[in-house]
Amino acid sequence: MNISLPELEEAINYWRTQRPAIGEECALSPEVNALATVYALMIFNQVSSIALESIDAISQKLIAVWRSHQTA
């Protein structure tokens, strides 16, 4: 199964509402940071979608949680 850039953007925005930036420096939550890293690598490598199996387990789990809330 793949995830596209627009879907990843939606997942990032979901986690931004669940775990907003904190502190005076507005640090990203670990969840948003993990997904933002995947997003940045996709942009850098100029790919529009990526196989979930090729990303780290934490990001896979975050995407699975986001997807489960999309169908609810």
mmJSON file of the N, C-alpha and C atoms, coordinates in Angstrom:
{"data_MODEL":{"atom_site":{
"group_PDB":["ATOM","ATOM","ATOM","ATOM","ATOM","ATOM","ATOM","ATOM","ATOM","ATOM","ATOM","ATOM","ATOM","ATOM","ATOM","ATOM","ATOM","ATOM","ATOM","ATOM","ATOM","ATOM","ATOM","ATOM","ATOM","ATOM","ATOM","ATOM","ATOM","ATOM","ATOM","ATOM","ATOM","ATOM","ATOM","ATOM","ATOM","ATOM","ATOM","ATOM","ATOM","ATOM","ATOM","ATOM","ATOM","ATOM","ATOM","ATOM","ATOM","ATOM","ATOM","ATOM","ATOM","ATOM","ATOM","ATOM","ATOM","ATOM","ATOM","ATOM","ATOM","ATOM","ATOM","ATOM","ATOM","ATOM","ATOM","ATOM","ATOM","ATOM","ATOM","ATOM","ATOM","ATOM","ATOM","ATOM","ATOM","ATOM","ATOM","ATOM","ATOM","ATOM","ATOM","ATOM","ATOM","ATOM","ATOM","ATOM","ATOM","ATOM","ATOM","ATOM","ATOM","ATOM","ATOM","ATOM","ATOM","ATOM","ATOM","ATOM","ATOM","ATOM","ATOM","ATOM","ATOM","ATOM","ATOM","ATOM","ATOM","ATOM","ATOM","ATOM","ATOM","ATOM","ATOM","ATOM","ATOM","ATOM","ATOM","ATOM","ATOM","ATOM","ATOM","ATOM","ATOM","ATOM","ATOM","ATOM","ATOM","ATOM","ATOM","ATOM","ATOM","ATOM","ATOM","ATOM","ATOM","ATOM","ATOM","ATOM","ATOM","ATOM","ATOM","ATOM","ATOM","ATOM","ATOM","ATOM","ATOM","ATOM","ATOM","ATOM","ATOM","ATOM","ATOM","ATOM","ATOM","ATOM","ATOM","ATOM","ATOM","ATOM","ATOM","ATOM","ATOM","ATOM","ATOM","ATOM","ATOM","ATOM","ATOM","ATOM","ATOM","ATOM","ATOM","ATOM","ATOM","ATOM","ATOM","ATOM","ATOM","ATOM","ATOM","ATOM","ATOM","ATOM","ATOM","ATOM","ATOM","ATOM","ATOM","ATOM","ATOM","ATOM","ATOM","ATOM","ATOM","ATOM","ATOM","ATOM","ATOM","ATOM","ATOM","ATOM","ATOM","ATOM","ATOM","ATOM","ATOM","ATOM","ATOM","ATOM","ATOM","ATOM","ATOM","ATOM"],
"id":[1,2,3,4,5,6,7,8,9,10,11,12,13,14,15,16,17,18,19,20,21,22,23,24,25,26,27,28,29,30,31,32,33,34,35,36,37,38,39,40,41,42,43,44,45,46,47,48,49,50,51,52,53,54,55,56,57,58,59,60,61,62,63,64,65,66,67,68,69,70,71,72,73,74,75,76,77,78,79,80,81,82,83,84,85,86,87,88,89,90,91,92,93,94,95,96,97,98,99,100,101,102,103,104,105,106,107,108,109,110,111,112,113,114,115,116,117,118,119,120,121,122,123,124,125,126,127,128,129,130,131,132,133,134,135,136,137,138,139,140,141,142,143,144,145,146,147,148,149,150,151,152,153,154,155,156,157,158,159,160,161,162,163,164,165,166,167,168,169,170,171,172,173,174,175,176,177,178,179,180,181,182,183,184,185,186,187,188,189,190,191,192,193,194,195,196,197,198,199,200,201,202,203,204,205,206,207,208,209,210,211,212,213,214,215,216],
"type_symbol":["N","C","C","N","C","C","N","C","C","N","C","C","N","C","C","N","C","C","N","C","C","N","C","C","N","C","C","N","C","C","N","C","C","N","C","C","N","C","C","N","C","C","N","C","C","N","C","C","N","C","C","N","C","C","N","C","C","N","C","C","N","C","C","N","C","C","N","C","C","N","C","C","N","C","C","N","C","C","N","C","C","N","C","C","N","C","C","N","C","C","N","C","C","N","C","C","N","C","C","N","C","C","N","C","C","N","C","C","N","C","C","N","C","C","N","C","C","N","C","C","N","C","C","N","C","C","N","C","C","N","C","C","N","C","C","N","C","C","N","C","C","N","C","C","N","C","C","N","C","C","N","C","C","N","C","C","N","C","C","N","C","C","N","C","C","N","C","C","N","C","C","N","C","C","N","C","C","N","C","C","N","C","C","N","C","C","N","C","C","N","C","C","N","C","C","N","C","C","N","C","C","N","C","C","N","C","C","N","C","C","N","C","C","N","C","C"],
"label_atom_id":["N","CA","C","N","CA","C","N","CA","C","N","CA","C","N","CA","C","N","CA","C","N","CA","C","N","CA","C","N","CA","C","N","CA","C","N","CA","C","N","CA","C","N","CA","C","N","CA","C","N","CA","C","N","CA","C","N","CA","C","N","CA","C","N","CA","C","N","CA","C","N","CA","C","N","CA","C","N","CA","C","N","CA","C","N","CA","C","N","CA","C","N","CA","C","N","CA","C","N","CA","C","N","CA","C","N","CA","C","N","CA","C","N","CA","C","N","CA","C","N","CA","C","N","CA","C","N","CA","C","N","CA","C","N","CA","C","N","CA","C","N","CA","C","N","CA","C","N","CA","C","N","CA","C","N","CA","C","N","CA","C","N","CA","C","N","CA","C","N","CA","C","N","CA","C","N","CA","C","N","CA","C","N","CA","C","N","CA","C","N","CA","C","N","CA","C","N","CA","C","N","CA","C","N","CA","C","N","CA","C","N","CA","C","N","CA","C","N","CA","C","N","CA","C","N","CA","C","N","CA","C","N","CA","C","N","CA","C","N","CA","C","N","CA","C","N","CA","C","N","CA","C"],
"label_alt_id":[null,null,null,null,null,null,null,null,null,null,null,null,null,null,null,null,null,null,null,null,null,null,null,null,null,null,null,null,null,null,null,null,null,null,null,null,null,null,null,null,null,null,null,null,null,null,null,null,null,null,null,null,null,null,null,null,null,null,null,null,null,null,null,null,null,null,null,null,null,null,null,null,null,null,null,null,null,null,null,null,null,null,null,null,null,null,null,null,null,null,null,null,null,null,null,null,null,null,null,null,null,null,null,null,null,null,null,null,null,null,null,null,null,null,null,null,null,null,null,null,null,null,null,null,null,null,null,null,null,null,null,null,null,null,null,null,null,null,null,null,null,null,null,null,null,null,null,null,null,null,null,null,null,null,null,null,null,null,null,null,null,null,null,null,null,null,null,null,null,null,null,null,null,null,null,null,null,null,null,null,null,null,null,null,null,null,null,null,null,null,null,null,null,null,null,null,null,null,null,null,null,null,null,null,null,null,null,null,null,null,null,null,null,null,null,null],
"label_comp_id":["MET","MET","MET","ASN","ASN","ASN","ILE","ILE","ILE","SER","SER","SER","LEU","LEU","LEU","PRO","PRO","PRO","GLU","GLU","GLU","LEU","LEU","LEU","GLU","GLU","GLU","GLU","GLU","GLU","ALA","ALA","ALA","ILE","ILE","ILE","ASN","ASN","ASN","TYR","TYR","TYR","TRP","TRP","TRP","ARG","ARG","ARG","THR","THR","THR","GLN","GLN","GLN","ARG","ARG","ARG","PRO","PRO","PRO","ALA","ALA","ALA","ILE","ILE","ILE","GLY","GLY","GLY","GLU","GLU","GLU","GLU","GLU","GLU","CYS","CYS","CYS","ALA","ALA","ALA","LEU","LEU","LEU","SER","SER","SER","PRO","PRO","PRO","GLU","GLU","GLU","VAL","VAL","VAL","ASN","ASN","ASN","ALA","ALA","ALA","LEU","LEU","LEU","ALA","ALA","ALA","THR","THR","THR","VAL","VAL","VAL","TYR","TYR","TYR","ALA","ALA","ALA","LEU","LEU","LEU","MET","MET","MET","ILE","ILE","ILE","PHE","PHE","PHE","ASN","ASN","ASN","GLN","GLN","GLN","VAL","VAL","VAL","SER","SER","SER","SER","SER","SER","ILE","ILE","ILE","ALA","ALA","ALA","LEU","LEU","LEU","GLU","GLU","GLU","SER","SER","SER","ILE","ILE","ILE","ASP","ASP","ASP","ALA","ALA","ALA","ILE","ILE","ILE","SER","SER","SER","GLN","GLN","GLN","LYS","LYS","LYS","LEU","LEU","LEU","ILE","ILE","ILE","ALA","ALA","ALA","VAL","VAL","VAL","TRP","TRP","TRP","ARG","ARG","ARG","SER","SER","SER","HIS","HIS","HIS","GLN","GLN","GLN","THR","THR","THR","ALA","ALA","ALA"],
"label_asym_id":["A","A","A","A","A","A","A","A","A","A","A","A","A","A","A","A","A","A","A","A","A","A","A","A","A","A","A","A","A","A","A","A","A","A","A","A","A","A","A","A","A","A","A","A","A","A","A","A","A","A","A","A","A","A","A","A","A","A","A","A","A","A","A","A","A","A","A","A","A","A","A","A","A","A","A","A","A","A","A","A","A","A","A","A","A","A","A","A","A","A","A","A","A","A","A","A","A","A","A","A","A","A","A","A","A","A","A","A","A","A","A","A","A","A","A","A","A","A","A","A","A","A","A","A","A","A","A","A","A","A","A","A","A","A","A","A","A","A","A","A","A","A","A","A","A","A","A","A","A","A","A","A","A","A","A","A","A","A","A","A","A","A","A","A","A","A","A","A","A","A","A","A","A","A","A","A","A","A","A","A","A","A","A","A","A","A","A","A","A","A","A","A","A","A","A","A","A","A","A","A","A","A","A","A","A","A","A","A","A","A","A","A","A","A","A","A"],
"label_entity_id":["1","1","1","1","1","1","1","1","1","1","1","1","1","1","1","1","1","1","1","1","1","1","1","1","1","1","1","1","1","1","1","1","1","1","1","1","1","1","1","1","1","1","1","1","1","1","1","1","1","1","1","1","1","1","1","1","1","1","1","1","1","1","1","1","1","1","1","1","1","1","1","1","1","1","1","1","1","1","1","1","1","1","1","1","1","1","1","1","1","1","1","1","1","1","1","1","1","1","1","1","1","1","1","1","1","1","1","1","1","1","1","1","1","1","1","1","1","1","1","1","1","1","1","1","1","1","1","1","1","1","1","1","1","1","1","1","1","1","1","1","1","1","1","1","1","1","1","1","1","1","1","1","1","1","1","1","1","1","1","1","1","1","1","1","1","1","1","1","1","1","1","1","1","1","1","1","1","1","1","1","1","1","1","1","1","1","1","1","1","1","1","1","1","1","1","1","1","1","1","1","1","1","1","1","1","1","1","1","1","1","1","1","1","1","1","1"],
"label_seq_id":[1,1,1,2,2,2,3,3,3,4,4,4,5,5,5,6,6,6,7,7,7,8,8,8,9,9,9,10,10,10,11,11,11,12,12,12,13,13,13,14,14,14,15,15,15,16,16,16,17,17,17,18,18,18,19,19,19,20,20,20,21,21,21,22,22,22,23,23,23,24,24,24,25,25,25,26,26,26,27,27,27,28,28,28,29,29,29,30,30,30,31,31,31,32,32,32,33,33,33,34,34,34,35,35,35,36,36,36,37,37,37,38,38,38,39,39,39,40,40,40,41,41,41,42,42,42,43,43,43,44,44,44,45,45,45,46,46,46,47,47,47,48,48,48,49,49,49,50,50,50,51,51,51,52,52,52,53,53,53,54,54,54,55,55,55,56,56,56,57,57,57,58,58,58,59,59,59,60,60,60,61,61,61,62,62,62,63,63,63,64,64,64,65,65,65,66,66,66,67,67,67,68,68,68,69,69,69,70,70,70,71,71,71,72,72,72],
"pdbx_PDB_ins_code":[null,null,null,null,null,null,null,null,null,null,null,null,null,null,null,null,null,null,null,null,null,null,null,null,null,null,null,null,null,null,null,null,null,null,null,null,null,null,null,null,null,null,null,null,null,null,null,null,null,null,null,null,null,null,null,null,null,null,null,null,null,null,null,null,null,null,null,null,null,null,null,null,null,null,null,null,null,null,null,null,null,null,null,null,null,null,null,null,null,null,null,null,null,null,null,null,null,null,null,null,null,null,null,null,null,null,null,null,null,null,null,null,null,null,null,null,null,null,null,null,null,null,null,null,null,null,null,null,null,null,null,null,null,null,null,null,null,null,null,null,null,null,null,null,null,null,null,null,null,null,null,null,null,null,null,null,null,null,null,null,null,null,null,null,null,null,null,null,null,null,null,null,null,null,null,null,null,null,null,null,null,null,null,null,null,null,null,null,null,null,null,null,null,null,null,null,null,null,null,null,null,null,null,null,null,null,null,null,null,null,null,null,null,null,null,null],
"Cartn_x":[0.845,0.0,0.891,0.486,1.23,0.512,1.275,0.683,1.204,0.286,0.647,1.006,1.634,1.964,0.721,-0.372,-1.561,-2.117,-2.073,-2.533,-1.625,-0.325,0.617,0.4,0.099,-0.223,-1.443,-2.454,-3.644,-3.304,-2.467,-2.059,-1.287,-0.41,0.349,-0.608,-1.559,-2.525,-3.393,-3.75,-4.498,-3.686,-2.419,-1.587,-1.267,-1.237,-1.026,-2.19,-3.41,-4.557,-4.594,-4.122,-4.098,-2.99,-1.835,-0.666,-0.054,-0.627,-0.136,1.301,1.926,3.258,3.213,4.319,4.346,5.539,5.433,6.526,6.656,7.515,7.757,8.361,9.123,9.76,8.827,7.608,6.614,7.187,7.808,8.41,7.329,7.613,6.683,6.613,5.457,5.314,6.117,6.464,7.193,6.431,5.104,4.291,4.408,4.242,4.322,5.741,6.722,8.108,8.422,7.936,8.183,7.595,6.357,5.708,6.314,6.739,7.369,8.689,9.385,10.628,10.349,9.327,8.936,8.553,7.772,7.331,8.539,9.48,10.666,11.471,11.621,12.366,11.65,10.335,9.579,9.791,9.751,9.975,11.395,12.357,13.756,13.99,13.379,13.545,12.574,11.747,10.799,9.881,9.308,8.33,6.973,5.932,4.59,3.863,4.401,3.856,4.977,4.746,5.776,5.104,5.761,5.244,5.386,4.305,4.344,5.424,5.663,6.655,8.068,8.275,9.613,9.905,8.914,9.142,9.214,9.67,9.87,8.554,8.679,7.51,6.656,7.274,6.515,5.63,6.19,5.402,4.287,4.578,3.54,2.374,2.695,1.65,0.844,1.525,0.835,-0.111,0.315,-0.531,-1.72,-1.494,-2.589,-3.638,-3.203,-4.154,-4.935,-4.243,-4.917,-5.944,-5.546,-6.463,-7.683,-7.493,-8.624,-9.625,-9.16,-10.058,-10.718,-10.178,-10.77,-12.042,-12.081,-13.239,-14.283,-13.921,-14.846,-15.958],
"Cartn_y":[-1.177,0.0,1.241,2.238,3.487,4.626,5.696,6.947,8.049,8.917,10.028,11.26,12.226,13.488,14.172,14.298,14.938,14.171,12.842,12.062,12.281,12.325,12.563,13.943,14.93,16.267,16.209,15.452,15.3,14.624,13.602,12.911,13.852,14.651,15.624,16.611,17.125,18.071,17.438,16.165,15.45,15.428,15.035,14.948,16.33,17.369,18.728,19.151,18.707,19.059,18.197,16.958,16.074,16.44,16.824,17.148,18.445,19.595,20.877,21.179,22.11,22.578,23.165,23.014,23.465,24.377,25.122,25.97,27.248,28.116,29.391,29.184,28.111,27.84,27.115,26.778,26.075,24.79,23.995,22.729,21.763,21.082,20.081,18.899,18.278,17.07,15.946,14.913,13.79,13.155,13.111,12.53,13.344,14.651,15.526,15.509,15.513,15.501,14.238,13.095,11.831,11.875,12.336,12.396,13.484,14.579,15.661,15.201,14.313,13.773,12.946,12.113,11.327,12.272,13.3,14.277,14.96,15.392,16.079,15.168,13.911,12.97,12.726,12.687,12.518,13.721,14.906,16.123,16.112,15.826,15.816,14.82,13.648,12.599,12.732,13.76,14.069,12.897,12.304,11.226,11.697,11.274,11.712,10.714,9.505,8.524,7.578,6.889,6.006,4.789,3.653,2.434,2.537,2.24,2.312,1.408,0.286,-0.662,-0.088,0.978,1.549,2.646,2.977,4.011,3.368,4.139,3.604,3.176,2.279,1.683,2.715,3.712,4.734,5.509,5.924,6.661,5.791,4.513,3.599,3.552,3.476,3.403,4.706,5.843,7.13,7.254,6.788,6.826,5.892,4.728,3.777,4.37,5.061,5.706,6.783,7.61,8.652,8.03,6.983,6.339,5.757,5.218,4.648,5.722,6.945,8.056,8.641,8.343,8.822,8.057,6.786,5.961,5.94,6.499,6.466,7.484],
"Cartn_z":[0.0,0.0,0.0,-0.746,-0.864,-0.156,0.062,0.526,-0.386,-0.806,-1.691,-0.866,-1.521,-0.83,-0.264,-1.035,-0.455,0.756,0.695,1.845,3.049,2.799,3.886,4.495,3.666,4.18,5.1,4.692,5.538,6.854,6.798,8.025,8.945,8.373,9.176,9.819,9.06,9.622,10.697,10.525,11.569,12.861,12.76,13.958,14.526,13.683,14.204,15.086,14.75,15.599,16.857,16.742,17.901,18.875,18.343,19.146,18.619,19.005,18.485,18.942,18.223,18.595,20.002,20.716,22.111,22.369,23.469,23.915,23.119,23.621,22.947,21.563,21.409,20.123,19.151,19.621,18.793,18.188,19.047,18.609,18.136,17.038,16.538,17.493,17.551,18.354,17.689,18.441,17.835,16.672,16.774,15.707,14.425,14.538,13.363,12.8,13.679,13.236,12.434,12.888,12.18,10.777,10.668,9.352,8.475,9.084,8.316,7.709,8.395,7.857,6.599,6.65,5.475,4.34,4.65,3.654,3.002,3.814,3.292,2.366,2.755,1.91,0.582,0.622,-0.615,-1.534,-0.985,-1.778,-2.337,-1.473,-1.893,-3.029,-2.91,-3.921,-5.094,-5.061,-6.129,-6.457,-5.408,-5.598,-5.097,-5.78,-5.404,-4.521,-4.419,-3.487,-3.077,-1.966,-1.431,-0.808,-0.899,-0.286,1.231,1.923,3.385,3.965,3.322,3.815,3.795,3.029,2.906,3.931,4.761,5.776,7.155,8.127,9.47,10.115,11.085,11.744,12.474,13.067,13.798,12.833,11.707,10.715,10.148,9.934,9.456,10.443,11.722,12.747,12.8,12.7,12.706,11.521,10.369,9.178,9.345,9.938,10.172,11.104,12.139,13.057,12.318,11.54,10.761,9.817,9.105,8.166,8.886,10.078,10.817,11.212,11.394,11.712,10.474,9.302,8.051,7.705,8.061,7.717,8.829,9.973,11.117,10.96],
"occupancy":[1.0,1.0,1.0,1.0,1.0,1.0,1.0,1.0,1.0,1.0,1.0,1.0,1.0,1.0,1.0,1.0,1.0,1.0,1.0,1.0,1.0,1.0,1.0,1.0,1.0,1.0,1.0,1.0,1.0,1.0,1.0,1.0,1.0,1.0,1.0,1.0,1.0,1.0,1.0,1.0,1.0,1.0,1.0,1.0,1.0,1.0,1.0,1.0,1.0,1.0,1.0,1.0,1.0,1.0,1.0,1.0,1.0,1.0,1.0,1.0,1.0,1.0,1.0,1.0,1.0,1.0,1.0,1.0,1.0,1.0,1.0,1.0,1.0,1.0,1.0,1.0,1.0,1.0,1.0,1.0,1.0,1.0,1.0,1.0,1.0,1.0,1.0,1.0,1.0,1.0,1.0,1.0,1.0,1.0,1.0,1.0,1.0,1.0,1.0,1.0,1.0,1.0,1.0,1.0,1.0,1.0,1.0,1.0,1.0,1.0,1.0,1.0,1.0,1.0,1.0,1.0,1.0,1.0,1.0,1.0,1.0,1.0,1.0,1.0,1.0,1.0,1.0,1.0,1.0,1.0,1.0,1.0,1.0,1.0,1.0,1.0,1.0,1.0,1.0,1.0,1.0,1.0,1.0,1.0,1.0,1.0,1.0,1.0,1.0,1.0,1.0,1.0,1.0,1.0,1.0,1.0,1.0,1.0,1.0,1.0,1.0,1.0,1.0,1.0,1.0,1.0,1.0,1.0,1.0,1.0,1.0,1.0,1.0,1.0,1.0,1.0,1.0,1.0,1.0,1.0,1.0,1.0,1.0,1.0,1.0,1.0,1.0,1.0,1.0,1.0,1.0,1.0,1.0,1.0,1.0,1.0,1.0,1.0,1.0,1.0,1.0,1.0,1.0,1.0,1.0,1.0,1.0,1.0,1.0,1.0,1.0,1.0,1.0,1.0,1.0,1.0],
"B_iso_or_equiv":[0.0,0.0,0.0,0.0,0.0,0.0,0.0,0.0,0.0,0.0,0.0,0.0,0.0,0.0,0.0,0.0,0.0,0.0,0.0,0.0,0.0,0.0,0.0,0.0,0.0,0.0,0.0,0.0,0.0,0.0,0.0,0.0,0.0,0.0,0.0,0.0,0.0,0.0,0.0,0.0,0.0,0.0,0.0,0.0,0.0,0.0,0.0,0.0,0.0,0.0,0.0,0.0,0.0,0.0,0.0,0.0,0.0,0.0,0.0,0.0,0.0,0.0,0.0,0.0,0.0,0.0,0.0,0.0,0.0,0.0,0.0,0.0,0.0,0.0,0.0,0.0,0.0,0.0,0.0,0.0,0.0,0.0,0.0,0.0,0.0,0.0,0.0,0.0,0.0,0.0,0.0,0.0,0.0,0.0,0.0,0.0,0.0,0.0,0.0,0.0,0.0,0.0,0.0,0.0,0.0,0.0,0.0,0.0,0.0,0.0,0.0,0.0,0.0,0.0,0.0,0.0,0.0,0.0,0.0,0.0,0.0,0.0,0.0,0.0,0.0,0.0,0.0,0.0,0.0,0.0,0.0,0.0,0.0,0.0,0.0,0.0,0.0,0.0,0.0,0.0,0.0,0.0,0.0,0.0,0.0,0.0,0.0,0.0,0.0,0.0,0.0,0.0,0.0,0.0,0.0,0.0,0.0,0.0,0.0,0.0,0.0,0.0,0.0,0.0,0.0,0.0,0.0,0.0,0.0,0.0,0.0,0.0,0.0,0.0,0.0,0.0,0.0,0.0,0.0,0.0,0.0,0.0,0.0,0.0,0.0,0.0,0.0,0.0,0.0,0.0,0.0,0.0,0.0,0.0,0.0,0.0,0.0,0.0,0.0,0.0,0.0,0.0,0.0,0.0,0.0,0.0,0.0,0.0,0.0,0.0,0.0,0.0,0.0,0.0,0.0,0.0],
"pdbx_formal_charge":[null,null,null,null,null,null,null,null,null,null,null,null,null,null,null,null,null,null,null,null,null,null,null,null,null,null,null,null,null,null,null,null,null,null,null,null,null,null,null,null,null,null,null,null,null,null,null,null,null,null,null,null,null,null,null,null,null,null,null,null,null,null,null,null,null,null,null,null,null,null,null,null,null,null,null,null,null,null,null,null,null,null,null,null,null,null,null,null,null,null,null,null,null,null,null,null,null,null,null,null,null,null,null,null,null,null,null,null,null,null,null,null,null,null,null,null,null,null,null,null,null,null,null,null,null,null,null,null,null,null,null,null,null,null,null,null,null,null,null,null,null,null,null,null,null,null,null,null,null,null,null,null,null,null,null,null,null,null,null,null,null,null,null,null,null,null,null,null,null,null,null,null,null,null,null,null,null,null,null,null,null,null,null,null,null,null,null,null,null,null,null,null,null,null,null,null,null,null,null,null,null,null,null,null,null,null,null,null,null,null,null,null,null,null,null,null],
"auth_seq_id":[1,1,1,2,2,2,3,3,3,4,4,4,5,5,5,6,6,6,7,7,7,8,8,8,9,9,9,10,10,10,11,11,11,12,12,12,13,13,13,14,14,14,15,15,15,16,16,16,17,17,17,18,18,18,19,19,19,20,20,20,21,21,21,22,22,22,23,23,23,24,24,24,25,25,25,26,26,26,27,27,27,28,28,28,29,29,29,30,30,30,31,31,31,32,32,32,33,33,33,34,34,34,35,35,35,36,36,36,37,37,37,38,38,38,39,39,39,40,40,40,41,41,41,42,42,42,43,43,43,44,44,44,45,45,45,46,46,46,47,47,47,48,48,48,49,49,49,50,50,50,51,51,51,52,52,52,53,53,53,54,54,54,55,55,55,56,56,56,57,57,57,58,58,58,59,59,59,60,60,60,61,61,61,62,62,62,63,63,63,64,64,64,65,65,65,66,66,66,67,67,67,68,68,68,69,69,69,70,70,70,71,71,71,72,72,72],
"auth_comp_id":["MET","MET","MET","ASN","ASN","ASN","ILE","ILE","ILE","SER","SER","SER","LEU","LEU","LEU","PRO","PRO","PRO","GLU","GLU","GLU","LEU","LEU","LEU","GLU","GLU","GLU","GLU","GLU","GLU","ALA","ALA","ALA","ILE","ILE","ILE","ASN","ASN","ASN","TYR","TYR","TYR","TRP","TRP","TRP","ARG","ARG","ARG","THR","THR","THR","GLN","GLN","GLN","ARG","ARG","ARG","PRO","PRO","PRO","ALA","ALA","ALA","ILE","ILE","ILE","GLY","GLY","GLY","GLU","GLU","GLU","GLU","GLU","GLU","CYS","CYS","CYS","ALA","ALA","ALA","LEU","LEU","LEU","SER","SER","SER","PRO","PRO","PRO","GLU","GLU","GLU","VAL","VAL","VAL","ASN","ASN","ASN","ALA","ALA","ALA","LEU","LEU","LEU","ALA","ALA","ALA","THR","THR","THR","VAL","VAL","VAL","TYR","TYR","TYR","ALA","ALA","ALA","LEU","LEU","LEU","MET","MET","MET","ILE","ILE","ILE","PHE","PHE","PHE","ASN","ASN","ASN","GLN","GLN","GLN","VAL","VAL","VAL","SER","SER","SER","SER","SER","SER","ILE","ILE","ILE","ALA","ALA","ALA","LEU","LEU","LEU","GLU","GLU","GLU","SER","SER","SER","ILE","ILE","ILE","ASP","ASP","ASP","ALA","ALA","ALA","ILE","ILE","ILE","SER","SER","SER","GLN","GLN","GLN","LYS","LYS","LYS","LEU","LEU","LEU","ILE","ILE","ILE","ALA","ALA","ALA","VAL","VAL","VAL","TRP","TRP","TRP","ARG","ARG","ARG","SER","SER","SER","HIS","HIS","HIS","GLN","GLN","GLN","THR","THR","THR","ALA","ALA","ALA"],
"auth_asym_id":["A","A","A","A","A","A","A","A","A","A","A","A","A","A","A","A","A","A","A","A","A","A","A","A","A","A","A","A","A","A","A","A","A","A","A","A","A","A","A","A","A","A","A","A","A","A","A","A","A","A","A","A","A","A","A","A","A","A","A","A","A","A","A","A","A","A","A","A","A","A","A","A","A","A","A","A","A","A","A","A","A","A","A","A","A","A","A","A","A","A","A","A","A","A","A","A","A","A","A","A","A","A","A","A","A","A","A","A","A","A","A","A","A","A","A","A","A","A","A","A","A","A","A","A","A","A","A","A","A","A","A","A","A","A","A","A","A","A","A","A","A","A","A","A","A","A","A","A","A","A","A","A","A","A","A","A","A","A","A","A","A","A","A","A","A","A","A","A","A","A","A","A","A","A","A","A","A","A","A","A","A","A","A","A","A","A","A","A","A","A","A","A","A","A","A","A","A","A","A","A","A","A","A","A","A","A","A","A","A","A","A","A","A","A","A","A"],
"auth_atom_id":["N","CA","C","N","CA","C","N","CA","C","N","CA","C","N","CA","C","N","CA","C","N","CA","C","N","CA","C","N","CA","C","N","CA","C","N","CA","C","N","CA","C","N","CA","C","N","CA","C","N","CA","C","N","CA","C","N","CA","C","N","CA","C","N","CA","C","N","CA","C","N","CA","C","N","CA","C","N","CA","C","N","CA","C","N","CA","C","N","CA","C","N","CA","C","N","CA","C","N","CA","C","N","CA","C","N","CA","C","N","CA","C","N","CA","C","N","CA","C","N","CA","C","N","CA","C","N","CA","C","N","CA","C","N","CA","C","N","CA","C","N","CA","C","N","CA","C","N","CA","C","N","CA","C","N","CA","C","N","CA","C","N","CA","C","N","CA","C","N","CA","C","N","CA","C","N","CA","C","N","CA","C","N","CA","C","N","CA","C","N","CA","C","N","CA","C","N","CA","C","N","CA","C","N","CA","C","N","CA","C","N","CA","C","N","CA","C","N","CA","C","N","CA","C","N","CA","C","N","CA","C","N","CA","C","N","CA","C","N","CA","C","N","CA","C","N","CA","C","N","CA","C"],
"pdbx_PDB_model_num":[1,1,1,1,1,1,1,1,1,1,1,1,1,1,1,1,1,1,1,1,1,1,1,1,1,1,1,1,1,1,1,1,1,1,1,1,1,1,1,1,1,1,1,1,1,1,1,1,1,1,1,1,1,1,1,1,1,1,1,1,1,1,1,1,1,1,1,1,1,1,1,1,1,1,1,1,1,1,1,1,1,1,1,1,1,1,1,1,1,1,1,1,1,1,1,1,1,1,1,1,1,1,1,1,1,1,1,1,1,1,1,1,1,1,1,1,1,1,1,1,1,1,1,1,1,1,1,1,1,1,1,1,1,1,1,1,1,1,1,1,1,1,1,1,1,1,1,1,1,1,1,1,1,1,1,1,1,1,1,1,1,1,1,1,1,1,1,1,1,1,1,1,1,1,1,1,1,1,1,1,1,1,1,1,1,1,1,1,1,1,1,1,1,1,1,1,1,1,1,1,1,1,1,1,1,1,1,1,1,1,1,1,1,1,1,1]
}}}
